Structure formats: structure tokens, C-alpha cells
Amino acid sequence: EKEAAPAAPPPPPVDGTTVMLRNIPNRYTQGSLLSLIDDNGFKGSYDFVYLPMDFRNGVNLGYAFVNLLKHEDALKLMEFFQGFSRWSFDSVKVCEVS
């Protein structure tokens, strides 16, 4: 018996506004991530940011979700942060977005 091929993931929503940032250096706090987003032209263009933390070790888990108010701003944030590596802290991590 042949197993069915796994289903392809659904396409992203045409007008999606939520962006996932991956490979965030773990020394970033919510405040320093918000400053990074704000200082690069996105201040006032989002209504939600979630940066999960490992409170035992005092570091983030390396990813965050940002919900933008407009689809166009989500696309701009994705374009800006894809391949981003000019972190405030020394890190070789390169941001990926989805």
C-alpha cells in the first residue's frame, strides 16, 4: 500500500498582515525588538508583537510575531527583515521571515 503524499501547505492569505521573524539573537528583549522595528520606519504601523521568552534563562526563543495594520506594511516589513543582520548585539544570525 502506498502512502498518500503529504498535503501542500495552504497558500498565504492574499491580504495577510502577520509576519513571523526568525533567527532573532536571543539577547533581544521585547523593548529592544520594538525599538529596532520602530527605528526602521515601522513605528505606528503594527498593533501586536509577541516575542516568546525563556524566563529561566532570561533570553528570547529566537522568533517573534508582528501584526501590521495594513497588508502593504506587512510586505514592507518582510522585505526589510528578510536577510537582516545589522543587530544591536554582536550576532552572526540572519533574519528570515514568513
Secondary structure per residue as TSV (DSSP state, phi and psi in degrees):
chain	resnum	aa	ss	phi	psi
A	1	E	-	360.0	132.0
A	2	K	-	-91.0	134.7
A	3	E	-	-76.7	144.2
A	4	A	-	-69.3	143.8
A	5	A	-	-65.4	143.5
A	6	P	-	-62.1	143.8
A	7	A	-	-68.0	141.9
A	8	A	-	-69.6	146.5
A	9	P	-	-64.4	151.0
A	10	P	-	-65.2	151.4
A	11	P	-	-66.5	153.0
A	12	P	-	-64.8	152.2
A	13	P	-	-61.0	143.1
A	14	V	T	-61.2	-34.3
A	15	D	T	-118.3	33.7
A	16	G	-	-62.0	149.7
A	17	T	-	-125.6	-4.0
A	18	T	E	-101.4	132.1
A	19	V	E	-120.8	137.2
A	20	M	E	-103.0	126.1
A	21	L	E	-102.2	129.9
A	22	R	E	-120.8	160.0
A	23	N	-	68.3	36.4
A	24	I	-	-77.7	129.8
A	25	P	-	-54.8	136.8
A	26	N	T	-72.3	-5.8
A	27	R	T	-83.5	-9.7
A	28	Y	-	-67.5	137.4
A	29	T	-	-102.3	174.0
A	30	Q	H	-60.4	-41.7
A	31	G	H	-62.5	-43.5
A	32	S	H	-71.6	-31.5
A	33	L	H	-68.9	-43.0
A	34	L	H	-60.3	-41.6
A	35	S	H	-61.7	-42.6
A	36	L	H	-61.1	-44.7
A	37	I	H	-64.5	-48.7
A	38	D	I	-61.9	-44.7
A	39	D	I	-69.6	-10.3
A	40	N	I	-111.6	27.5
A	41	G	I	95.3	10.6
A	42	F	I	-112.4	9.0
A	43	K	T	-59.3	130.5
A	44	G	T	80.5	1.1
A	45	S	S	-103.6	4.4
A	46	Y	E	-132.2	158.6
A	47	D	E	-123.9	-1.3
A	48	F	E	-157.4	133.1
A	49	V	E	-136.8	129.7
A	50	Y	E	-124.2	117.3
A	51	L	-	-120.9	96.6
A	52	P	-	-62.4	140.3
A	53	M	E	-118.3	148.1
A	54	D	E	-96.8	96.3
A	55	F	T	-68.9	-26.5
A	56	R	T	-63.9	-40.5
A	57	N	T	-102.3	-5.0
A	58	G	T	69.5	29.8
A	59	V	E	-131.1	160.5
A	60	N	E	-82.7	169.1
A	61	L	-	-91.4	5.0
A	62	G	S	95.0	3.0
A	63	Y	E	-145.0	162.2
A	64	A	E	-151.0	156.0
A	65	F	E	-113.7	134.9
A	66	V	E	-126.5	125.0
A	67	N	E	-104.5	117.9
A	68	L	E	-89.4	156.8
A	69	L	S	-77.0	-27.2
A	70	K	S	-130.7	145.7
A	71	H	H	-56.5	-40.7
A	72	E	H	-60.7	-39.2
A	73	D	H	-69.6	-34.3
A	74	A	H	-62.3	-42.7
A	75	L	H	-63.4	-41.0
A	76	K	H	-64.7	-41.8
A	77	L	H	-64.0	-42.1
A	78	M	H	-61.5	-44.5
A	79	E	H	-64.4	-41.1
A	80	F	H	-66.7	-46.2
A	81	F	H	-86.7	-15.4
A	82	Q	T	-65.5	118.1
A	83	G	T	83.0	3.7
A	84	F	-	-62.9	136.3
A	85	S	-	-145.2	9.5
A	86	R	-	-89.6	59.8
A	87	W	-	-70.5	157.5
A	88	S	S	-70.2	-23.2
A	89	F	S	-109.6	153.0
A	90	D	-	-61.7	120.8
A	91	S	-	-161.4	144.0
A	92	V	-	-95.1	2.1
A	93	K	-	-67.0	141.1
A	94	V	-	-115.5	123.5
A	95	C	-	-67.2	142.4
A	96	E	E	-125.3	146.1
A	97	V	E	-123.0	154.8
A	98	S	-	-154.6	360.0
